[in-house]
């Protein structure tokens, strides 16, 4: 089942929105952390082991959310699911900026890590719904490139450009949170 016959021009909008969701909601807010860890660990007094635990805890939760996230899209539809998850991921991502120690940073990253792994399954489902077999590989390649672009961009600008410009790592996380939550609006519409 795909929607290409109903609105062929909309599939390119959906593909752009799906790629931007990978870039702005999943990749950039996730990949900003490693380059900000030096600043975060100095501010919160974290050891190298604590930094490693913080970084790993977000991925650990993906084991569970990955299984449930696709089912949510199947049950409630990808538009509703992505609307809610983008909003919640933005809020959880911004909460990381309020961390005061290892425990609060771990807790906020745990919540953030519970949400973002549900996005890729639903984004790839968007491709399956809007693109036929002859274009599905291209569509999935574009949304995967969106993820890669976000990883690269966040690694390049989070600590070197955004942190100094915004006044520190907390404000970088707030910015990414607002952008992520804002991505729920196009999905809602």
C-alpha positions as CSV (number, residue, x, y, z in Angstrom):
1,X,0.0,0.0,0.0
2,X,1.4,3.4,-0.9
3,X,0.2,6.8,-1.5
4,X,2.0,7.7,-4.7
5,X,-1.2,7.6,-6.8
6,X,-3.2,9.8,-4.4
7,X,-0.6,12.7,-4.2
8,X,2.5,12.1,-6.1
9,X,4.0,15.5,-5.3
10,X,3.6,14.9,-1.5
11,X,6.0,12.0,-1.5
12,X,9.0,14.3,-2.0
13,X,7.7,16.5,0.9
14,X,7.4,13.4,3.0
15,X,10.9,12.2,2.1
16,X,12.3,15.6,3.0
17,X,10.5,15.7,6.3
18,X,11.6,12.1,7.1
19,X,15.3,12.9,6.3
20,X,15.1,16.1,8.4
21,X,13.6,14.2,11.2
22,X,16.6,11.8,11.1
23,X,19.0,14.8,11.0
24,X,17.4,17.1,13.6
25,X,15.6,14.8,16.0
26,X,17.8,11.7,16.2
27,X,21.3,12.3,14.8
28,X,22.3,15.8,16.0
29,X,20.9,15.6,19.5
30,X,22.6,12.3,20.0
31,X,25.9,13.0,18.4
32,X,26.4,16.3,20.1
33,X,27.1,14.5,23.4
34,X,30.6,13.0,22.6
35,X,32.0,16.3,21.5
36,X,30.5,18.1,24.6
37,X,31.6,15.4,27.1
38,X,34.8,17.3,27.9
39,X,32.9,20.4,28.9
40,X,30.1,18.4,30.6
41,X,32.6,16.3,32.6
42,X,34.4,19.4,33.8
43,X,31.2,21.1,34.8
44,X,29.6,18.1,36.5
45,X,32.9,16.6,37.8
46,X,32.4,13.3,36.0
47,X,35.1,10.6,35.7
48,X,36.0,8.9,32.5
49,X,34.0,5.8,33.7
50,X,31.0,7.9,34.4
51,X,31.2,9.6,31.0
52,X,31.3,6.1,29.4
53,X,28.3,4.9,31.4
54,X,26.3,8.0,30.4
55,X,27.2,7.5,26.7
56,X,26.3,3.8,26.9
57,X,23.0,4.1,28.8
58,X,21.2,5.8,25.9
59,X,22.1,3.0,23.5
60,X,21.1,0.3,26.0
61,X,17.5,1.5,26.0
62,X,17.3,1.3,22.2
63,X,17.2,-2.5,22.6
64,X,13.7,-2.2,24.1
65,X,12.4,0.8,22.3
66,X,13.4,-0.5,18.9
67,X,11.1,-3.4,19.3
68,X,8.1,-1.3,20.5
69,X,8.6,1.8,18.3
70,X,7.7,0.1,15.0
71,X,4.7,-1.5,16.6
72,X,3.5,2.0,17.8
73,X,3.7,3.2,14.2
74,X,1.7,0.2,13.0
75,X,-1.0,0.7,15.6
76,X,-1.4,4.4,15.6
77,X,0.0,5.4,12.3
78,X,3.4,6.9,11.5
79,X,2.2,10.5,11.4
80,X,0.7,10.4,14.9
81,X,3.6,8.4,16.3
82,X,6.3,10.7,14.9
83,X,4.4,13.8,16.0
84,X,4.3,12.5,19.6
85,X,7.8,11.0,19.6
86,X,9.4,14.2,18.1
87,X,7.7,16.3,20.8
88,X,8.7,14.0,23.6
89,X,12.3,13.5,22.3
90,X,12.7,17.3,22.1
91,X,11.5,17.7,25.7
92,X,13.7,14.8,26.9
93,X,16.7,16.1,25.0
94,X,16.3,19.6,26.5
95,X,16.0,18.0,30.0
96,X,19.6,16.8,29.6
97,X,20.6,20.5,29.9
98,X,19.2,20.6,33.5
99,X,21.5,17.8,34.7
100,X,23.4,18.6,37.9
101,X,25.4,15.4,38.4
102,X,26.0,11.9,37.1
103,X,22.7,10.6,38.3
104,X,20.5,13.3,36.8
105,X,22.5,13.3,33.5
106,X,22.1,9.5,33.3
107,X,18.4,9.7,34.1
108,X,17.7,12.3,31.4
109,X,19.8,10.5,28.8
110,X,18.0,7.3,29.7
111,X,14.6,9.0,29.0
112,X,16.0,10.5,25.8
113,X,17.4,7.1,24.8
114,X,14.0,5.5,25.3
115,X,12.4,7.8,22.7
116,X,14.7,8.3,19.8
117,X,15.2,4.7,18.7
118,X,11.5,4.6,17.8
119,X,12.0,7.2,15.1
120,X,14.1,5.3,12.5
121,X,11.6,2.4,12.2
122,X,8.8,4.9,11.6
123,X,10.8,7.0,9.2
124,X,11.6,4.0,7.1
125,X,7.9,3.0,7.2
126,X,7.1,6.4,5.8
127,X,9.4,5.5,2.8
128,X,7.6,2.2,2.4
129,X,4.2,3.9,2.4
130,X,5.0,6.7,0.0
131,X,7.4,5.1,-2.4
132,X,7.0,2.1,-4.7
133,X,9.5,-0.7,-5.0
134,X,11.4,1.0,-7.8
135,X,12.1,4.0,-5.6
136,X,12.2,2.6,-2.1
137,X,15.9,2.0,-2.0
138,X,16.6,5.6,-3.1
139,X,14.1,6.9,-0.5
140,X,15.7,4.8,2.3
141,X,19.1,6.0,1.1
142,X,18.0,9.6,1.4
143,X,16.7,9.3,4.9
144,X,19.8,7.4,5.9
145,X,21.9,10.2,4.4
146,X,19.9,12.6,6.6
147,X,21.0,10.6,9.7
148,X,24.7,10.7,8.5
149,X,24.4,14.4,7.8
150,X,23.2,15.0,11.4
151,X,26.0,12.9,12.9
152,X,28.6,14.9,10.9
153,X,27.1,18.3,11.5
154,X,26.6,17.8,15.2
155,X,30.2,16.5,15.6
156,X,31.5,19.5,13.7
157,X,29.5,22.4,15.3
158,X,28.2,21.5,18.7
159,X,31.4,22.1,20.8
160,X,33.2,24.4,18.4
161,X,30.5,26.8,17.2
162,X,27.3,26.3,19.2
163,X,28.7,25.9,22.7
164,X,30.8,29.1,22.6
165,X,28.0,31.0,20.7
166,X,25.2,30.0,23.1
167,X,27.1,30.1,26.3
168,X,27.8,26.5,27.1
169,X,26.8,22.9,26.7
170,X,23.5,23.3,28.5
171,X,22.2,25.8,25.9
172,X,23.3,23.5,23.1
173,X,21.1,20.8,24.5
174,X,18.2,23.2,25.0
175,X,18.6,24.3,21.3
176,X,18.5,20.8,20.0
177,X,15.5,20.1,22.3
178,X,13.6,23.0,20.9
179,X,14.4,22.0,17.3
180,X,13.4,18.4,17.9
181,X,10.1,19.4,19.5
182,X,9.5,21.8,16.7
183,X,9.8,18.9,14.2
184,X,6.5,17.5,15.7
185,X,4.6,20.4,14.0
186,X,5.2,19.4,10.4
187,X,4.3,15.8,11.3
188,X,1.1,17.0,13.0
189,X,0.1,18.9,9.9
